[in-house]
Amino acid sequence: MKRTEVKTEEIAVPTSMGTVTVLVSPPSGKGRTPVITEIRLPRKGRGGAGRSAPGTSRKGGSPVPWLKALEDLLRDGKAAFPLDVLDWGACTPFQEKVLRELARVPLGRVISYGALARRAGVPRAARAVGAVMAWNPFPLVLPCHRVVRSSGEMGRYGGGEAMKRALLKREGVRIDGAGRVDPAHRIE
């Protein structure tokens, strides 16, 4: 989980939940595109839910051909996004395996920590999967908000419970008054 210091560019992407900050490393080599090293969710009290700037702002200037796809994904959660522009270098093999499996959880569905562990080939590692979700450097692109407890309760989320609930509702996931996801949306 160690990150090496790399000069990064910040891209601020306004969303209905606040401004998402995307850290991008410069291209490495001729013809290469910049890669995302981290995505930071809005924090409570800092551009929170419902606040949005009028347009994307950038510090730096390298071309980012995938920026439109990222903006579309952050706007409505429905756009496909290429995983090859994510910098997987900070991930251990276990983390990458879990995160790549997470990327396969479809829009409008949720999966439990235990089921995600089984799908990743480590059936007894539900708690370790939870740690990977808490560390996820690419939230929203790798939808850790779609991972819930085996009881159907939402569990924790880096952007807070309200953001997790809003993201799931935006995807059409039904949540009851007790905060549990409707079993019809769960996959195993």
N, C-alpha and C positions, 0 to 999 in steps of 0.2 A: 504494500500500500504506500510505498515511498514514492514521492513525486520529485522529479529532478527539476531544477530551476531552468526554465526556458522562457525566452522573451515572448510575451503574448500580447495579443491585441484584444481589446474588449469590444464586444458588440452588444448594445442595449436594444432588446426587442420588447416593445410594449405589448402587453396582453391584457385581457380583461381582469386578470388576477394581479396585475402589477408588472413591473419591468423585470424581465428575465435577462440576466447577464450571461453572455456566451464568451468564454475565453478561447481564443484561437491562436495556434502556433503558426509562425510563418511557413510558407512552403519550403520543403527541404529538397532542393534539386530543381533543375529546369523542367518546366511543364507540370510540376506537381501543384496541387491545390492545398490551401491551408487546411489544417485539421482541427477539430474541436478537442480541446484538452479538458474542458469542464463546462458544465452548465449550472448556473447558480439561480435558484428559485428566489422570488421576492420574499423578503422577511417581513414578519408582522411589524407594522409601524413604519416600514420603509417602502412606500409605493404599494401598499396592500391591495386587497381585492377591490375591483372596480375602478382603480386608478390606472390611467394609461396615457402615455405621451403620444403626440400626433404622428410620429414616424420613427423608424429605426435610426439610431445614431451609432456612429462608429468612432473609435480612436484608432488611428492607423490608416492603412490604405491598400493593403493587398487585396486582389480580386477574390471574391468569395462566391463561386458559381452556385453553391448549394444554399445560399442565403434565402432565396425566395421559397424553396421547399421547407426550410426551417420556420420561416415566418408563417407559412400556411399551416404547418403542423401545430405551432403554438397558438394560432388563431382558433382553429376548430378541432384539433386533435385527430383529424381524419386523413391527412395527407401522409403519403409514404415518405420515408426519409432514408437515404443511403447510409448504412452502417459503416461503410468503408471510409467515411470522413471523420470517424471517431478515433481518437488516439487511445488505443488499447494498451499502450506501453506501461501504464501505471497499474494495470490489473495483473493479479496473479493468474495462473491458468485456471484455478477454481473459480475466481471471480468472473473471469471472462466467459467461462462455460455457463455459469448461472445467468449472467447478463444477456448472453446470446439466446439462451432459452427463454428468458423473460421477453425478449423482443418478439417472440412467436405468439405471445398471448394477444388474441385479437381484440380490437376495439369493441367495447360494450360487454366484455367478459372479465371475470376476475379469477384468480387462482390462489390457493392457500400456500403458505410458506412450505408446508410439507409436500404438497403436490408438485410445487416447483422444484423442490429438492429431488423428488422421484424422477421427474422429467429430465433433470440434469444428470441423472445417474448416481446420485448420492442420497439414497432414501432416508438415511438417519440424520441428515444435516439440516433440518428445518431451522434450527437456531442460527447456524452458520449462514444460511440463506438470508435470514433476517438481518444479520450483520452486513451482508453484501448489499441488501436493499438500503440500509441506513447509510452506507458509504457511496452508493451509486453516483458516479461523477457525471452521469448524463440523464438526469431525471427528465421526464416528459418525452424525450426521444426513446429512452429505454424506460417503459412505463411502470415504474415501481409503485405508482398509485393503484395499479391493478392487482396488487398482492394484498391479501387479507388474511385474517386469522382463520383457523379451521372452523371456528364457530360461526363465521360469517361477519364477525365484527371487523370494522375497518382497520384497526391497529394504527400505529403511528405513521407520520409522514413528515418529511423535512420541511415542507411548506405549511405544515399545520393541518389539523383535522378538517377545518372548514375548506381549505383548498382541495384536499383529497376528496371530500364529499362533492365539491363543485365539479371537479374533473370527472368523477365517476358519473354524476348526473348528466353532465354535458355529453357523455358517451351513451346515455340512455340506460344506465344501470339503476335499478330501483333499490332504494334503501328504506327500510321500515323505520318506525318511530323509535325503536330501540337501538338504531344505528347498525343494523345487520343488513348485509346485502341479500337480496332476494336469491334463493337457491337456483332459480332459473338462469341466472347470469354466471354461475360458478362452473368452472371446468376442472377436471381432474387429470 
